[in-house]
Amino acid sequence: MPGIELVCCPVNALMKKLPLMRSCKEVTALVIAREDRDLPLAEQLALRVHMVICKACPTFERQVLTMRHAMKQWRNYGADNDE
């Protein structure tokens, strides 16, 4: 319908009004970037604000952390069997 905007979470509606607000797409990119580099303070704050408001992004963050942990265990798997 014309004039109706689909919103996946409250963050996207607030995003245009507040400077630290990020979209879910931007936050997923920050979560992944955080694996490779330290985020600047503004990005860290934006990430925290978004995680408090959004339901989906904390789930994605937990999934990324689970994958990182699993990859660390997998890398060490061969080293444990060689001894």
Secondary structure as GFF3:
##gff-version 3
##sequence-region A 1 83
A	DSSP	alpha_helix	10	14	.	.	.	ID=ss1
A	DSSP	alpha_helix	24	33	.	.	.	ID=ss2
A	DSSP	alpha_helix	41	53	.	.	.	ID=ss3
A	DSSP	alpha_helix	56	82	.	.	.	ID=ss4
###
